[in-house]
Amino acid sequence: MESIRDLKKFWKKKRVFITGHTGFKGSWLCMILNHLGSKIIGYSLRPEKNSLFNKSKILKNLSSNHFSDINNIIKLKKALKKAKPEIIFHLAAQPLVIESYKKPLETFSTNMIGTVNLLESIKEIKSIKSVVIITTDKVYKINKKNIEYNELNQLGGFDPYSTSKVGAEIIVNSYIKSFFNKTNLKYKISTARAGNVIGGGDFSKNRLVPDIINAINNNKKLIIRNPNQIRPWQHVLDPLMGYMRLAEKQYKGKIKDSNNCWNFGPDKKSFKKVIDIVNYIKKINKFNYNVKVSKYYKETEVLKLNSTKAKKVLGWSSKLSIRDTLNKTIEWNNLEKKGNSVRKICEDQFIANLKMK
Ligand SMILES: NC(=O)c1ccc[n+]([C@@H]2O[C@H](COP(=O)([O-])OP(=O)(O)OC[C@H]3O[C@@H](n4cnc5c(N)ncnc54)[C@H](O)[C@@H]3O)[C@@H](O)[C@H]2O)c1
């Protein structure tokens, strides 16, 4: 079990550059790292008005903040040069499948060229000791139903979002082999693939749990697109702790693996159908739903991740069961509705998670 003391020992005063810091995962990561005493430099587009970023008031705790586009390499280079970070988490992306069908050009540009821009920029920065680039579980080529994908399985997405993230994976690999192989960053850049992440403060449209919370809070009817699709659901704290563990091990030079990608999926029991999630939450909070299968937006039927590598090499494992995950998310929503401080709710959930075995 990792204690807050151990985490602080490493993360205190570390200069951490986070792209996508205004998003759902980025805001949680900022709050955790701020709690641990890191110096955070953020680079993202402006947050939505009612975002977790704004609600948590984390902006005032950042060492430096840039509301800029990852497609703008000049601004990105300038921000990185000034920041002199030791660790980078790259989360900035257009992360939604349906949005990617509507805006393929923007999705490919941000998710692929944005990643090129980051890798190109870090060539010139000597302070960097660890880089974690976030992709997704959707990068795997779907071949047989019910297999659990591990890091050796073939890549291949079909919708624009998944494909853009496959592109990001290949770009990272190319940069490592072409430019970083003979530098001290050789084993210090990697990609991280997590599952369908759930947690308090995600207000994105067309994601199942945020849509359910919206239906509960605003007494609206939920529309489900794909009731029988299976996903590896997990609480946001689990993959974030994985990304941090990976960043720390790379920083300390403990990784010597040229297959520089890592799965951070949930426990097998969390591979559940969309409808199971809907029915579980329905038992706790009332809401109505309709099923409306989309002919236009095709999504992967079954997605299961195998995270044995992260377990063995990093000593990481997901702590929260699907029930814990959903309960924590509903608890977060209820506490926020009662007017509790969003920052405190997140920090309390982070500390409680650390205490779990
Ligand atoms: N949430 C999930 O279930 C999930 C699952 C697997 C992978 N991911 C990946 O995790 C990362 C974070 O996802 P999230 O759920 O926090 O998404 P989010 O939409 O909440 O946040 C996205 C972040 O990227 C930034 N961004 C988008 N376009 C940008 C641009 N052109 N320039 C600069 N910044 C830009 C946004 O400002 C925001 O800070 C993404 O890379 C996503 O693909 C998410």
PDBQT file of the ligand as one rigid body, heavy atoms in Angstrom, charges set to zero:
ROOT
HETATM    1  N1  LIG A 401     -12.425   9.746 -19.771  1.00  0.00    +0.000 N 
HETATM    2  C1  LIG A 401     -12.253   8.541 -20.294  1.00  0.00    +0.000 C 
HETATM    3  O1  LIG A 401     -13.073   7.615 -20.133  1.00  0.00    +0.000 OA
HETATM    4  C2  LIG A 401     -10.983   8.231 -21.058  1.00  0.00    +0.000 A 
HETATM    5  C3  LIG A 401     -10.711   6.878 -21.385  1.00  0.00    +0.000 A 
HETATM    6  C4  LIG A 401      -9.533   6.585 -22.077  1.00  0.00    +0.000 A 
HETATM    7  C5  LIG A 401      -8.670   7.609 -22.421  1.00  0.00    +0.000 A 
HETATM    8  N2  LIG A 401      -8.963   8.909 -22.108  1.00  0.00    +0.000 N 
HETATM    9  C6  LIG A 401      -7.976   9.934 -22.494  1.00  0.00    +0.000 C 
HETATM   10  O2  LIG A 401      -7.602  10.668 -21.331  1.00  0.00    +0.000 OA
HETATM   11  C7  LIG A 401      -7.310  12.024 -21.671  1.00  0.00    +0.000 C 
HETATM   12  C8  LIG A 401      -8.135  12.971 -20.827  1.00  0.00    +0.000 C 
HETATM   13  O3  LIG A 401      -9.511  12.697 -21.035  1.00  0.00    +0.000 OA
HETATM   14  P1  LIG A 401     -10.657  13.461 -20.240  1.00  0.00    +0.000 P 
HETATM   15  O4  LIG A 401     -11.725  12.481 -19.998  1.00  0.00    +0.000 OA
HETATM   16  O5  LIG A 401     -10.075  14.184 -19.080  1.00  0.00    +0.000 OA
HETATM   17  O6  LIG A 401     -11.146  14.498 -21.362  1.00  0.00    +0.000 OA
HETATM   18  P2  LIG A 401     -11.680  15.983 -21.218  1.00  0.00    +0.000 P 
HETATM   19  O7  LIG A 401     -12.462  16.291 -22.439  1.00  0.00    +0.000 OA
HETATM   20  O8  LIG A 401     -12.353  16.204 -19.922  1.00  0.00    +0.000 OA
HETATM   21  O9  LIG A 401     -10.345  16.848 -21.249  1.00  0.00    +0.000 OA
HETATM   22  C9  LIG A 401      -9.629  17.077 -22.424  1.00  0.00    +0.000 C 
HETATM   23  C10 LIG A 401      -8.549  18.097 -22.138  1.00  0.00    +0.000 C 
HETATM   24  O10 LIG A 401      -7.814  18.298 -23.357  1.00  0.00    +0.000 OA
HETATM   25  C11 LIG A 401      -7.758  19.699 -23.628  1.00  0.00    +0.000 C 
HETATM   26  N3  LIG A 401      -7.728  19.930 -25.065  1.00  0.00    +0.000 N 
HETATM   27  C12 LIG A 401      -8.595  19.497 -26.020  1.00  0.00    +0.000 A 
HETATM   28  N4  LIG A 401      -8.235  19.983 -27.232  1.00  0.00    +0.000 NA
HETATM   29  C13 LIG A 401      -7.100  20.711 -27.028  1.00  0.00    +0.000 A 
HETATM   30  C14 LIG A 401      -6.272  21.469 -27.846  1.00  0.00    +0.000 A 
HETATM   31  N5  LIG A 401      -6.489  21.570 -29.166  1.00  0.00    +0.000 N 
HETATM   32  N6  LIG A 401      -5.218  22.123 -27.305  1.00  0.00    +0.000 NA
HETATM   33  C15 LIG A 401      -4.975  22.052 -25.978  1.00  0.00    +0.000 A 
HETATM   34  N7  LIG A 401      -5.731  21.347 -25.123  1.00  0.00    +0.000 NA
HETATM   35  C16 LIG A 401      -6.789  20.687 -25.645  1.00  0.00    +0.000 A 
HETATM   36  C17 LIG A 401      -9.031  20.282 -23.022  1.00  0.00    +0.000 C 
HETATM   37  O11 LIG A 401      -8.879  21.678 -22.838  1.00  0.00    +0.000 OA
HETATM   38  C18 LIG A 401      -9.090  19.485 -21.734  1.00  0.00    +0.000 C 
HETATM   39  O12 LIG A 401      -8.224  20.059 -20.801  1.00  0.00    +0.000 OA
HETATM   40  C19 LIG A 401      -7.557  12.139 -23.163  1.00  0.00    +0.000 C 
HETATM   41  O13 LIG A 401      -6.332  11.988 -23.838  1.00  0.00    +0.000 OA
HETATM   42  C20 LIG A 401      -8.483  10.975 -23.470  1.00  0.00    +0.000 C 
HETATM   43  O14 LIG A 401      -8.408  10.572 -24.805  1.00  0.00    +0.000 OA
HETATM   44  C21 LIG A 401     -10.096   9.228 -21.439  1.00  0.00    +0.000 A 
ENDROOT
TORSDOF 0
